[in-house]
Amino acid sequence: MEYIFIIIGAIFVNNIVLAQFLGICPYIGVSGKVSTSVGMSGAVMFVMTLATIVTYLIFNFILIPLDITYLQTISYILVIASLVQMVEIILKKVSPALYQALGIFLPLMTTNCAILGVAILTVQNEYNLLQGVVFAIANAIGFGLAIILFAGIREQLDLVDVPKGMKGAPAALVVAGIMALAFMGFAGLV
């Protein structure tokens, strides 16, 4: 039952993008097309899950025993940067089209605060490794849900007549705000 609470809480109640406002850069930048958003969601899920596993192990088996927990953030950033570099190399070989579509946002995943935030929240919430992995996957699903829904709405906005002053970023920000309000309706669920 505890895992169900973690999953529902991470996806809907405390959505990493819409409730905690982490990962806004790729949320706004990559959400122009649904296909690109799906690719970014997959990459974030892979990196977020691996980063959570590796950072959990580093924190519990290196930083705590050596009493150097103050190096948590810098060590996490190094782990995430390495994992993103690995994903970039893999995508370049496996799916060059997705690699091109993600463009500059793939290297920016290195500094995606959603990935770093989940790794830090795993430690702050005192999750064990399995709970941390479930938490990371659920947050990645929540990130994917938010970015894919947002991309679908943005694609529809491109097809309708929007006032000149609201085209582009202003309309996108209004939609993002409305989506955040909609997700606030899940508050109290868990």
Buried (B, 14 or more C-beta within 10 A) or exposed (E): EEEEEBBBBBBBBBBBBBBBBBBBBBBBBBBBBBBBBBBBBBBBBBBBBBBBBBBBEBBEEEBEEEEEEEBBEEBBBBBBBBBBBEBBEEBEEEBEEBBEBBEEBBEBBBEBBBBBBBBBBBBEEEBEEEBBBBBBBBBBBBBBBBBBBBBBBBBEBEEEEEEEEEEEEEBBEEBBEEBBEEBEEBEEEB
